[in-house]
């Protein structure tokens, strides 16, 4: 090899090495400082949370309890971490990312509970720093109660497949008494049932909870313990902490025939070939069926009664799941003694058009306030539609299902009362508006009056202020008690003081009663049964009255 080429080769090699060295130095200078990298690594060091689950009454350990670590601001979806306690009730969460958490515990035959350090009513939020180890997260669970017994038919034979529910009926304004929710189980083949996980309190038992029983295993008439058809006469069962009420004999369960509803969805203007349908069947404003994506569907296992069918037309859309509701349709069907077929047209919702008028010495505007149409059902109050009142006080509420409705304007009814409701020259002030599918109710005028009255005062017993008492103002006219807006309630403050506003003129009874879980002061006959403890008041338009009220002791 000649000297010249060798020199050229080494010169080029030195240039390449110098370039690479310079690049490395430049990258090192432009990258994050070593201290920042170390800090980021430190911030990701996981922590640890540990504690125990104990019995609240004895302090004994609860093994095999489930403890869940709940992120307060979860960054990813999925299952939250959970562990089971050991024989000594201990648990440990390792690899806990820095952040804020709540810790929940549950166990068989115990009432679930979130960790609290005792300094506040709400669960205590645990904030864990990088690498931190938090100990002594101890949770004490109360023993749950239970009700057990057997179910018998009309021939006093044990009967299986009956859903038995333990619930706590609560009176609602207007006097209805729904038994919402509750814990339930199905009786076994020997008729036995056991409802566990109950909190202390007063319960009613109801058999044959479901209005629909697919598969026809057993369709039966709703019956309340000990074997009657009305909750008003049902026997109450008192459950104390950690006890089991056993030996309940639930009699008189009567089997009923079940029927089929064949529904066909009629869609006059399908907008896309990809359109699909959902269809639900409801009774008392709660869903009974599942869904169907077909325009024709059959649902079985229904008892005799009246049902509302709702069809949903769903088209592709740029939403998260790729679909959006484009229209709805309704039909009402009554089952008597045979299967039924019904057509459900899309786009036949009812409509109400009208105007809100505000009168009285105090001038306020209805514009910009939301008006609702709502119904009081055996399952509670249900809103079926709402809209914002325009600048002229006018409104149009569309797509309303069949039903019986009243109007509510919560934003105004704190300072005014509904004085008059008229639609097409019909007076609906004291009665509900009844709508069929496709109906249009026009020329409605809802008159609110700002000349409402005010009652204020103090609850006193032997001159001593009584805080926390429920102050109830009930119309003397029984028919008005069935209209929610005529009954007023509030709670006395720390000095026994109270105030009731937006009261319509009329004759009332005033009571002060202890708080009650079942809110029995809403019962239609409460004022009649307790008239001796009532304070009568006569309200005139624009009144402000100050009263001194004694507690009512006989208040059931």
C-alpha positions as CSV (number, residue, x, y, z in Angstrom):
1,X,0.0,0.0,0.0
2,X,1.3,3.5,-0.9
3,X,1.9,6.1,1.9
4,X,-0.6,8.6,0.4
5,X,-3.7,6.4,0.5
6,X,-2.9,5.3,4.0
7,X,-2.7,8.9,5.2
8,X,-6.0,9.7,3.5
9,X,-7.7,6.8,5.2
10,X,-6.5,7.7,8.7
11,X,-7.5,11.3,8.2
12,X,-11.0,10.3,7.2
13,X,-11.3,8.0,10.2
14,X,-10.3,10.7,12.6
15,X,-12.9,13.1,11.1
16,X,-15.7,10.5,11.6
17,X,-14.6,9.9,15.2
18,X,-14.6,13.6,15.9
19,X,-18.1,14.0,14.5
20,X,-19.5,11.1,16.5
21,X,-17.9,12.5,19.7
22,X,-19.3,15.9,19.0
23,X,-22.8,14.5,18.5
24,X,-22.6,12.6,21.8
25,X,-21.6,15.7,23.6
26,X,-24.3,17.8,22.0
27,X,-27.0,15.2,22.9
28,X,-25.8,15.0,26.5
29,X,-26.1,18.8,26.8
30,X,-29.5,19.0,25.2
31,X,-31.1,16.0,27.1
32,X,-32.8,16.2,30.6
33,X,-30.5,16.8,33.5
34,X,-29.5,13.7,35.4
35,X,-31.2,15.1,38.5
36,X,-34.6,15.4,36.6
37,X,-34.3,11.8,35.5
38,X,-33.6,10.7,39.0
39,X,-36.6,12.8,40.3
40,X,-38.9,11.2,37.7
41,X,-37.8,7.7,38.8
42,X,-38.3,8.6,42.4
43,X,-41.8,9.9,41.7
44,X,-42.8,6.5,40.3
45,X,-41.7,4.4,43.3
46,X,-44.8,2.6,44.5
47,X,-46.0,2.6,48.1
48,X,-47.8,0.3,50.4
49,X,-51.1,0.4,52.3
50,X,-51.9,-2.1,55.1
51,X,-54.4,-2.6,57.9
52,X,-57.0,-4.9,59.4
53,X,-60.7,-5.6,59.2
54,X,-62.4,-6.1,62.6
55,X,-65.8,-6.7,64.1
56,X,-67.2,-3.5,65.5
57,X,-68.8,-5.0,68.5
58,X,-66.1,-7.4,69.8
59,X,-63.0,-6.2,68.0
60,X,-62.4,-9.7,66.7
61,X,-60.7,-10.3,63.3
62,X,-62.8,-10.9,60.2
63,X,-60.9,-13.3,57.9
64,X,-61.6,-13.6,54.2
65,X,-63.1,-10.1,54.0
66,X,-62.8,-8.3,50.7
67,X,-60.9,-5.0,50.7
68,X,-60.9,-2.8,47.7
69,X,-58.5,0.1,46.9
70,X,-60.5,2.7,45.1
71,X,-58.6,5.5,43.2
72,X,-60.1,8.9,43.7
73,X,-59.1,10.1,40.3
74,X,-58.6,6.9,38.2
75,X,-56.5,7.5,35.2
76,X,-57.3,4.1,33.5
77,X,-60.4,2.0,33.4
78,X,-60.6,-1.5,34.7
79,X,-60.9,-3.4,37.9
80,X,-59.7,-1.8,41.1
81,X,-57.2,-3.7,43.2
82,X,-58.7,-5.9,45.9
83,X,-57.3,-8.4,48.4
84,X,-58.7,-10.8,50.9
85,X,-57.9,-10.5,54.6
86,X,-55.9,-13.2,56.4
87,X,-56.9,-15.2,59.5
88,X,-55.9,-12.2,61.7
89,X,-58.0,-9.8,59.5
90,X,-54.9,-8.2,58.0
91,X,-54.5,-7.0,54.5
92,X,-51.8,-5.3,52.4
93,X,-51.7,-3.5,49.1
94,X,-48.3,-3.5,47.5
95,X,-47.1,-1.6,44.4
96,X,-49.5,1.3,45.1
97,X,-48.9,4.2,42.7
98,X,-48.6,7.6,44.3
99,X,-52.1,9.3,44.6
100,X,-55.3,9.5,46.5
101,X,-57.4,6.5,47.5
102,X,-60.4,5.3,49.5
103,X,-60.4,1.8,51.1
104,X,-63.6,-0.2,51.2
105,X,-64.2,-3.5,53.1
106,X,-67.0,-6.0,52.9
107,X,-67.6,-9.5,54.2
108,X,-70.4,-12.1,54.3
109,X,-73.0,-11.4,57.0
110,X,-71.5,-7.9,57.6
111,X,-72.4,-4.5,56.4
112,X,-69.9,-3.0,53.9
113,X,-68.0,0.1,55.0
114,X,-65.3,2.6,53.8
115,X,-62.3,3.4,56.0
116,X,-62.7,6.5,58.2
117,X,-60.4,7.8,60.8
118,X,-63.3,9.1,62.8
119,X,-62.7,12.8,62.3
120,X,-65.4,13.1,59.6
121,X,-68.6,11.5,58.5
122,X,-67.4,10.8,55.0
123,X,-64.8,8.2,54.1
124,X,-61.2,9.4,54.8
125,X,-59.1,9.9,51.7
126,X,-55.7,8.3,51.9
127,X,-52.9,10.3,50.1
128,X,-49.8,8.2,49.5
129,X,-46.4,9.7,48.5
130,X,-43.7,7.9,46.4
131,X,-42.3,5.0,48.4
132,X,-44.5,5.7,51.4
133,X,-45.8,2.9,53.6
134,X,-49.1,3.6,55.3
135,X,-50.2,1.3,58.1
136,X,-53.1,0.9,60.6
137,X,-55.9,1.4,58.0
138,X,-58.3,-0.5,60.3
139,X,-61.9,-0.9,59.3
140,X,-64.6,-2.1,61.8
141,X,-67.7,-3.7,60.3
142,X,-71.1,-4.0,61.8
143,X,-72.7,-7.4,61.8
144,X,-75.6,-7.6,59.2
145,X,-79.1,-8.8,60.1
146,X,-81.2,-11.4,58.3
147,X,-84.8,-12.5,57.8
148,X,-85.5,-16.2,57.1
149,X,-88.5,-18.4,56.7
150,X,-90.7,-20.4,54.3
151,X,-93.2,-19.6,51.6
152,X,-96.5,-21.5,51.3
153,X,-99.2,-21.5,48.6
154,X,-103.0,-21.3,49.1
155,X,-103.1,-25.0,50.1
156,X,-100.4,-24.4,52.7
157,X,-97.8,-26.3,50.7
158,X,-94.2,-25.1,50.4
159,X,-93.5,-23.4,47.1
160,X,-90.2,-22.7,45.4
161,X,-89.1,-20.2,42.9
162,X,-90.8,-17.3,44.6
163,X,-88.9,-14.0,44.9
164,X,-89.2,-12.6,48.4
165,X,-88.1,-9.0,49.0
166,X,-87.4,-7.2,52.3
167,X,-87.9,-3.4,51.8
168,X,-88.7,-0.3,53.8
169,X,-91.7,1.5,52.3
170,X,-91.5,5.2,52.5
171,X,-94.3,7.6,52.1
172,X,-93.9,10.3,49.4
173,X,-95.5,13.7,49.1
174,X,-99.0,13.1,47.8
175,X,-99.5,10.0,50.0
176,X,-98.1,7.3,47.8
177,X,-96.2,4.6,49.6
178,X,-93.8,2.7,47.2
179,X,-91.5,0.0,48.4
180,X,-88.4,0.9,46.5
181,X,-85.5,-1.5,46.0
182,X,-84.7,-3.8,48.9
183,X,-82.9,-7.1,49.2
184,X,-84.4,-10.2,47.8
185,X,-83.9,-13.9,47.2
186,X,-85.8,-16.7,45.6
187,X,-87.2,-19.5,47.7
188,X,-85.7,-22.9,47.2
189,X,-87.5,-26.1,46.2
190,X,-88.6,-26.6,49.9
191,X,-90.0,-23.1,50.0
192,X,-87.1,-21.8,52.3
193,X,-85.6,-18.3,51.9
194,X,-83.0,-16.3,53.8
195,X,-82.4,-12.6,53.1
196,X,-79.1,-11.5,54.6
197,X,-77.1,-8.3,54.6
198,X,-79.9,-6.2,56.2
199,X,-79.3,-3.0,58.1
200,X,-81.3,-2.5,61.4
201,X,-84.7,-1.0,60.9
202,X,-88.4,-1.8,60.1
203,X,-89.1,-4.0,57.1
204,X,-92.0,-5.4,55.1
205,X,-91.8,-8.6,53.1
206,X,-93.2,-8.9,49.6
207,X,-93.5,-12.0,47.5
208,X,-93.6,-12.2,43.7
209,X,-91.6,-9.0,43.2
210,X,-91.3,-9.1,39.5
211,X,-94.0,-8.1,37.0
212,X,-92.4,-10.2,34.4
213,X,-91.2,-13.8,34.7
214,X,-89.5,-15.1,31.5
215,X,-89.6,-18.8,31.2
216,X,-92.8,-19.1,33.3
217,X,-91.1,-20.8,36.3
218,X,-93.7,-19.2,38.5
219,X,-95.9,-16.2,38.0
220,X,-97.8,-15.2,41.1
221,X,-99.8,-12.4,42.6
222,X,-97.9,-9.8,44.6
223,X,-98.4,-10.6,48.3
224,X,-97.2,-8.9,51.5
225,X,-96.4,-10.7,54.7
226,X,-98.2,-12.5,56.3
227,X,-100.3,-13.1,53.3
228,X,-102.3,-10.0,52.2
229,X,-102.5,-8.0,49.0
230,X,-102.0,-4.4,50.4
231,X,-98.9,-2.9,51.9
232,X,-101.1,-0.7,54.0
233,X,-102.1,-3.7,56.1
234,X,-98.8,-5.6,56.0
235,X,-97.1,-6.7,59.1
236,X,-93.9,-4.8,60.0
237,X,-90.8,-6.8,61.0
238,X,-88.3,-5.0,63.3
239,X,-84.7,-6.0,62.6
240,X,-82.1,-5.3,65.3
241,X,-78.3,-5.2,64.7
242,X,-76.6,-8.5,64.0
243,X,-79.7,-10.6,64.6
244,X,-81.7,-13.0,62.4
245,X,-85.5,-13.0,62.4
246,X,-86.3,-16.7,61.6
247,X,-89.4,-18.8,61.4
248,X,-91.3,-16.4,59.1
249,X,-94.3,-18.3,57.5
250,X,-95.3,-16.5,54.4
251,X,-98.7,-17.9,53.4
252,X,-101.3,-17.5,50.6
253,X,-99.1,-17.2,47.6
254,X,-101.4,-17.5,44.6
255,X,-100.1,-18.6,41.2
256,X,-101.3,-16.6,38.2
257,X,-101.3,-17.3,34.5
258,X,-98.7,-15.4,32.4
259,X,-99.1,-14.0,28.9
260,X,-97.0,-13.0,25.9
261,X,-96.7,-9.5,24.3
262,X,-96.0,-9.6,20.6
263,X,-94.7,-6.1,19.5
264,X,-94.1,-4.8,16.0
265,X,-92.2,-1.5,15.5
266,X,-93.7,0.7,12.7
267,X,-91.2,3.1,11.4
268,X,-92.7,5.4,8.6
269,X,-89.4,7.0,7.7
270,X,-86.3,5.0,8.4
271,X,-83.3,7.3,7.7
272,X,-80.6,4.7,7.1
273,X,-80.3,1.0,6.3
274,X,-78.2,0.6,9.4
275,X,-81.0,1.8,11.7
276,X,-81.6,-0.6,14.6
277,X,-84.2,-0.6,17.4
278,X,-84.5,-1.1,21.1
279,X,-87.8,-1.9,22.7
280,X,-88.6,-1.9,26.4
281,X,-91.8,-2.7,28.3
282,X,-92.5,-0.9,31.5
283,X,-95.0,-0.8,34.3
284,X,-95.0,1.8,37.1
285,X,-92.2,3.7,35.4
286,X,-89.6,0.9,35.7
287,X,-88.2,-1.3,33.0
288,X,-89.3,-4.9,33.0
289,X,-87.9,-6.3,29.8
290,X,-84.5,-6.4,28.1
291,X,-83.9,-5.0,24.7
292,X,-84.5,-6.1,21.2
293,X,-82.7,-5.0,18.0
294,X,-85.4,-6.4,15.8
295,X,-88.5,-4.5,14.5
296,X,-90.6,-7.5,15.7
297,X,-90.2,-9.1,19.0
298,X,-92.0,-11.4,21.5
299,X,-91.7,-11.0,25.3
300,X,-93.2,-13.6,27.6
301,X,-94.0,-14.1,31.3
302,X,-96.3,-11.0,31.9
303,X,-99.1,-10.9,34.4
304,X,-102.4,-9.3,33.7
305,X,-102.2,-5.5,33.8
306,X,-101.4,-2.4,31.8
307,X,-98.0,-1.8,30.3
308,X,-96.3,0.9,28.2
309,X,-94.0,-0.1,25.4
310,X,-91.2,2.2,24.3
311,X,-89.4,1.8,21.0
312,X,-86.1,3.5,20.3
313,X,-84.8,4.1,16.8
314,X,-81.0,4.2,16.8
315,X,-78.8,5.3,13.9
316,X,-75.0,5.5,13.3
317,X,-73.5,8.7,14.7
318,X,-70.2,10.3,15.6
319,X,-70.6,9.5,19.2
320,X,-68.3,7.5,21.5
321,X,-70.1,4.2,20.8
322,X,-71.0,5.1,17.2
323,X,-74.8,5.3,17.8
324,X,-77.4,7.9,18.7
325,X,-81.2,7.9,19.3
326,X,-83.0,9.4,16.3
327,X,-86.6,8.9,17.5
328,X,-89.0,7.2,19.9
329,X,-92.4,5.6,19.8
330,X,-95.0,4.5,22.3
331,X,-97.9,2.2,22.8
332,X,-100.1,1.2,25.7
333,X,-101.4,-2.4,26.1
334,X,-103.7,-4.0,28.6
335,X,-103.4,-7.7,29.3
336,X,-106.7,-9.3,30.5
337,X,-106.7,-13.0,29.9
338,X,-104.8,-13.7,26.7
339,X,-101.7,-12.9,24.7
340,X,-101.7,-9.6,23.0
341,X,-100.2,-8.0,19.8
342,X,-99.4,-4.3,19.6
343,X,-97.9,-2.0,17.0
344,X,-95.5,0.7,18.2
345,X,-95.1,3.6,15.8
346,X,-91.9,5.6,15.8
347,X,-92.5,9.4,16.3
348,X,-95.9,9.3,18.0
349,X,-94.9,10.9,21.4
350,X,-97.5,13.3,22.9
351,X,-97.0,17.1,23.0
352,X,-97.9,19.9,25.4
353,X,-97.8,23.5,24.3
354,X,-98.5,26.5,26.5
355,X,-97.5,29.6,28.4
356,X,-96.4,30.4,32.0
357,X,-98.0,33.5,33.5
358,X,-96.6,35.1,36.7
359,X,-98.9,37.4,38.6
360,X,-98.8,39.2,42.0
361,X,-97.2,42.1,43.7
362,X,-93.7,40.7,43.3
363,X,-92.5,40.8,39.7
364,X,-90.5,37.8,38.5
365,X,-90.0,36.3,35.1
366,X,-90.5,32.8,34.0
367,X,-88.1,33.1,31.0
368,X,-85.1,30.9,31.2
369,X,-86.6,28.5,33.8
370,X,-87.1,24.8,33.1
371,X,-90.6,23.4,33.3
372,X,-91.2,19.7,33.8
373,X,-94.1,17.2,33.2
374,X,-94.0,14.5,35.9
375,X,-96.0,11.6,37.1
376,X,-96.4,10.2,40.6
377,X,-96.4,6.4,40.2
378,X,-96.4,3.5,42.6
379,X,-92.6,3.6,42.1
380,X,-92.2,7.2,43.0
381,X,-92.1,10.5,41.0
382,X,-90.9,10.3,37.5
383,X,-90.1,13.1,35.0
384,X,-91.2,12.5,31.4
385,X,-89.9,15.6,29.7
386,X,-88.8,19.2,30.3
387,X,-87.9,22.3,28.4
388,X,-86.6,25.9,29.0
389,X,-89.4,28.5,29.0
390,X,-88.7,31.2,26.3
391,X,-88.6,34.9,26.6
392,X,-92.4,35.2,26.0
393,X,-93.1,32.7,28.7
394,X,-94.0,30.0,26.2
395,X,-93.0,26.4,26.1
396,X,-93.4,23.2,24.0
397,X,-92.6,19.8,25.5
398,X,-92.5,17.0,22.9
399,X,-92.0,13.3,22.8
400,X,-94.0,12.5,26.0
401,X,-94.9,8.9,26.8
402,X,-98.6,8.0,27.5
403,X,-99.5,8.7,31.2
404,X,-101.0,11.1,33.7
405,X,-98.9,14.2,34.4
406,X,-98.7,17.3,36.5
407,X,-96.5,20.4,35.9
408,X,-93.5,21.4,38.1
409,X,-91.3,24.6,37.8
410,X,-88.8,24.1,40.6
411,X,-86.9,27.3,39.9
412,X,-90.0,29.5,40.5
413,X,-91.9,27.4,43.1
414,X,-89.6,28.4,45.9
415,X,-91.1,31.9,45.7
416,X,-94.4,31.4,44.0
417,X,-97.2,28.8,43.9
418,X,-99.3,27.3,41.1
419,X,-102.5,29.2,41.3
420,X,-104.3,27.8,38.2
421,X,-103.6,25.3,35.4
422,X,-105.9,25.4,32.3
423,X,-105.5,23.6,29.0
424,X,-108.0,24.1,26.2
425,X,-110.4,25.6,28.7
426,X,-110.2,22.5,30.9
427,X,-109.2,23.1,34.6
428,X,-106.2,20.9,35.7
429,X,-105.3,22.8,38.8
430,X,-106.2,19.9,41.1
431,X,-106.0,17.0,38.7
432,X,-103.5,15.4,36.4
433,X,-103.4,15.8,32.6
434,X,-103.9,12.4,30.9
435,X,-102.1,11.9,27.6
436,X,-102.4,9.1,25.1
437,X,-99.8,8.3,22.5
438,X,-99.7,11.0,19.7
439,X,-101.9,13.4,21.7
440,X,-101.4,17.1,21.5
441,X,-102.5,19.3,24.4
442,X,-102.5,23.0,23.4
443,X,-103.4,26.4,24.8
444,X,-102.1,25.5,28.3
445,X,-101.9,28.4,30.8
446,X,-100.0,27.8,34.0
447,X,-100.5,30.8,36.3
448,X,-98.1,31.3,39.2
449,X,-98.7,33.8,42.0
450,X,-96.0,35.6,43.8
451,X,-98.5,36.6,46.5
452,X,-97.4,33.4,48.4
453,X,-97.4,33.2,52.2
454,X,-94.7,32.6,54.7
455,X,-94.8,30.8,58.0
456,X,-91.9,31.0,60.4
457,X,-91.4,30.4,64.0
458,X,-89.8,28.1,66.6
459,X,-90.4,24.6,68.0
460,X,-90.4,24.8,71.8
461,X,-91.0,22.2,74.5
462,X,-91.5,23.7,78.0
463,X,-89.7,26.8,76.7
464,X,-86.7,24.8,75.4
465,X,-85.8,25.0,71.7
466,X,-86.1,21.7,69.8
467,X,-83.7,21.3,67.0
468,X,-83.9,18.7,64.3
469,X,-87.7,18.4,64.4
470,X,-89.6,17.9,61.1
471,X,-92.1,20.7,60.7
472,X,-95.0,19.6,58.5
473,X,-97.8,21.7,57.0
474,X,-100.7,19.6,55.7
475,X,-103.9,20.8,54.0
476,X,-107.1,20.3,56.0
477,X,-108.8,19.3,52.8
478,X,-108.0,15.6,52.1
479,X,-108.2,15.9,48.3
480,X,-105.4,18.5,48.4
481,X,-103.1,16.1,50.3
482,X,-102.9,14.0,47.2
483,X,-101.3,16.9,45.3
484,X,-97.6,17.1,46.2
485,X,-97.2,20.9,46.1
486,X,-99.8,21.5,48.9
487,X,-97.8,19.8,51.6
488,X,-94.7,21.6,53.0
489,X,-91.9,20.3,55.2
490,X,-88.7,21.7,56.7
491,X,-86.5,20.9,59.7
492,X,-86.0,23.1,62.7
493,X,-82.5,24.6,63.1
494,X,-80.2,24.7,66.1
495,X,-82.4,27.1,68.0
496,X,-85.6,25.3,67.0
497,X,-86.3,27.9,64.3
498,X,-88.1,27.0,61.0
499,X,-89.5,28.7,57.9
500,X,-92.0,27.5,55.3
501,X,-92.4,29.6,52.1
502,X,-94.4,29.7,48.8
503,X,-97.6,28.6,50.6
504,X,-100.9,28.8,48.7
505,X,-103.9,30.4,50.6
506,X,-106.0,27.9,52.5
507,X,-106.6,26.0,55.7
508,X,-103.8,23.9,57.1
509,X,-102.6,21.8,60.0
510,X,-99.1,22.4,61.4
511,X,-97.1,19.6,63.1
512,X,-93.6,19.2,64.6
513,X,-92.6,15.6,64.7
514,X,-89.3,13.6,65.1
515,X,-87.6,12.5,61.9
516,X,-89.0,9.2,60.6
517,X,-87.5,6.8,58.2
518,X,-90.8,6.0,56.5
519,X,-91.9,9.7,56.4
520,X,-95.3,8.7,57.7
521,X,-96.4,12.3,58.0
522,X,-97.0,12.2,54.2
523,X,-99.7,9.5,54.7
524,X,-103.1,10.8,53.7
525,X,-104.7,10.0,57.0
526,X,-101.8,11.3,59.2
527,X,-103.5,14.7,60.0
528,X,-106.8,12.9,60.8
529,X,-105.1,10.4,63.2
530,X,-103.1,13.2,64.9
531,X,-105.5,16.1,64.9
532,X,-105.3,16.5,68.6
533,X,-101.6,17.4,68.2
534,X,-102.1,19.7,65.3
535,X,-102.0,23.5,65.3
536,X,-104.6,24.8,62.8
537,X,-103.5,27.8,60.7
538,X,-105.5,29.9,58.2
539,X,-103.4,31.3,55.3
540,X,-104.4,34.3,53.3
541,X,-102.7,35.6,50.2
542,X,-99.4,37.3,50.9
543,X,-99.5,36.4,54.7
544,X,-96.5,36.3,56.9
545,X,-97.2,34.5,60.2
546,X,-95.1,33.8,63.2
547,X,-96.0,30.7,65.3
548,X,-94.7,28.9,68.3
549,X,-95.0,25.2,67.8
550,X,-95.0,22.3,70.3
551,X,-93.6,18.9,69.3
552,X,-96.2,16.3,68.4
553,X,-95.5,13.1,70.3
554,X,-98.3,10.8,68.9
555,X,-97.1,11.0,65.3
556,X,-97.6,7.5,63.8
